């Protein structure tokens, strides 16, 4: 968790406002991306995948410029909506106008991935208790449960280098990730990237769920390790990675409908 950069004094009245602009201020493509990303922030809030105002989900916008959307620093995920998401470039510069700053710990790590991994249109990072606990284990993720078995050859590890505000960490992070979409940031937390929001969500959900089960099972005693052959089979058969079954689109859409019923204000 790092302090924000370019953090101007924001009038207290603005701090109470959730949305700052409407759909008319953006292209149709950008507005669609904003609504989808805002819905995802609300889903994370519902799942408890929040760390006060910290952590990030970013989505790269269509077009030749490597611009992406990130949450406004200072708002809880439950306050994020389409219009107050902040558009930034790879250096963290705000594109257009925003009443909110951004957190450098967000754009540093996310920008490196968006810039250097061609298929990384969406990047998600969490500090869930289960994810951080497993990230602190010397052995990392145990291939001993149903969910972990679906991550065979999909999981990378990156060693902890401190708070992620230094751009020179980017190349080392990219080398550690390679082409693997699920990442355990050692001593830090979980990360996932993908070519769509729903696929990225499916991967992160799978990884976090595997960590939750590991936390519970290892507390009771020795676990049964799953053979590499069965891991490979499980990953091949996993719905999370199957385009034929939507790669997470169906479950993501179901969660969006749930958010719609509870509070559709994210669309504003």
Residue pairs with C-beta under 8 A, 6 or more apart in sequence:
1 51
1 54
1 105
1 163
2 103
2 104
2 105
2 163
2 164
2 165
3 103
3 104
4 73
4 74
4 101
4 102
4 103
4 104
5 92
5 101
5 102
5 104
6 94
6 101
7 73
7 101
8 101
10 74
10 99
10 100
14 99
15 74
17 99
18 75
18 79
18 81
18 84
18 265
18 268
19 81
19 82
19 83
19 84
19 268
20 83
20 84
20 97
20 98
20 99
21 83
22 83
22 268
23 31
23 82
23 83
25 83
26 34
29 61
29 62
30 61
30 62
30 87
31 82
33 59
33 61
33 62
33 69
34 69
34 82
34 83
34 85
35 82
35 266
35 267
36 59
36 197
37 57
37 59
37 69
37 82
37 85
37 197
38 80
38 81
38 82
38 85
38 266
38 267
39 256
39 259
39 266
39 267
40 57
40 197
40 201
40 252
41 57
41 71
41 77
41 78
41 80
41 266
42 77
42 78
42 80
42 259
42 263
42 266
43 201
43 252
43 255
43 256
43 259
44 50
44 57
44 77
44 126
45 76
45 77
45 78
46 255
46 258
46 259
46 262
48 128
49 55
49 126
49 128
49 208
50 76
50 77
51 126
51 127
52 76
53 73
53 74
53 75
53 76
54 103
54 105
54 127
55 106
55 125
55 126
55 127
55 189
56 70
56 71
56 103
56 106
56 110
56 123
56 124
56 125
57 70
57 71
57 122
57 123
57 124
57 125
58 68
58 69
58 70
58 106
58 107
58 110
58 114
58 122
58 123
58 124
59 68
59 69
59 121
59 122
59 197
60 66
60 67
60 68
60 114
60 120
60 121
60 122
61 67
61 68
61 69
61 87
65 89
66 89
66 90
66 114
66 115
67 87
67 88
67 89
67 95
68 87
68 88
68 110
68 111
68 114
69 85
69 86
69 87
69 88
70 85
70 86
70 88
70 102
70 106
70 107
70 110
71 77
71 80
71 85
71 86
71 106
72 80
72 84
72 85
72 86
72 98
72 99
72 100
72 101
72 102
73 100
73 101
73 102
73 103
73 106
74 100
74 101
75 84
75 100
80 266
81 265
81 266
81 267
81 268
82 266
82 267
82 268
83 268
84 98
84 99
84 100
86 94
86 98
86 100
86 102
87 94
87 95
87 96
87 98
88 94
88 95
88 102
88 107
89 95
90 107
90 111
90 114
90 115
91 107
91 111
92 102
92 104
92 107
92 108
92 111
94 102
104 165
105 163
105 164
105 165
106 125
108 164
108 165
108 166
108 167
108 169
108 170
109 123
109 125
109 164
109 169
109 170
109 173
109 191
110 123
110 125
111 170
112 167
112 169
112 170
112 171
112 173
112 174
113 120
113 123
113 173
113 174
113 177
113 193
114 120
114 121
114 123
115 170
116 170
116 174
117 174
117 177
117 179
117 193
119 193
119 194
119 195
120 193
120 194
120 195
121 194
121 195
121 196
121 197
122 193
122 194
122 195
122 196
122 197
122 199
122 200
123 191
123 192
123 193
123 200
124 191
124 192
124 193
124 200
124 201
124 204
125 185
125 189
125 190
125 191
126 189
126 190
126 191
126 204
126 208
127 188
127 189
128 189
128 190
128 208
128 211
129 215
130 208
130 211
130 212
130 214
130 215
131 184
131 189
131 190
131 207
131 208
131 211
132 188
132 189
132 190
133 211
133 215
134 140
134 141
134 184
134 211
134 214
134 215
135 184
135 185
135 186
135 187
135 188
135 189
135 190
136 186
136 187
140 157
140 184
140 186
141 148
141 151
141 155
141 184
141 207
141 210
141 211
141 214
142 148
142 214
142 218
142 223
142 225
143 149
143 151
143 152
143 225
143 226
143 231
144 214
144 217
144 223
144 224
144 225
144 226
145 210
145 213
145 214
145 217
145 223
145 226
146 213
146 234
147 206
147 207
147 209
147 210
147 213
148 210
148 213
148 214
148 226
149 226
149 230
149 231
149 234
149 235
150 206
150 210
150 234
150 235
150 238
150 240
150 241
151 182
151 206
151 207
151 210
151 231
151 235
152 228
152 231
152 232
152 234
152 235
153 180
153 232
153 235
154 180
154 181
154 182
154 203
154 235
154 241
155 180
155 182
155 183
155 184
155 207
156 176
156 177
156 178
156 180
156 182
156 183
156 184
157 176
157 183
157 184
157 185
157 186
158 172
158 173
158 176
158 177
158 183
158 184
158 185
158 186
159 176
159 186
160 185
160 186
160 187
160 188
161 169
161 172
176 183
177 183
177 193
181 192
181 193
181 194
181 200
181 203
182 190
182 191
182 192
182 203
182 204
182 206
182 207
183 190
183 191
183 192
183 193
184 190
184 191
184 207
185 191
190 204
190 207
190 208
190 211
191 204
192 200
192 201
192 203
192 204
192 207
193 200
194 200
194 203
196 247
196 249
197 252
198 246
198 247
198 248
198 249
198 251
198 252
198 253
199 240
199 241
199 247
199 248
199 249
201 248
201 251
201 252
202 239
202 240
202 241
202 247
202 248
202 251
202 252
203 240
203 241
203 248
205 240
205 248
205 251
206 238
206 240
214 223
217 223
226 234
235 241
239 245
239 246
239 247
239 248
240 247
240 248
241 247
259 266
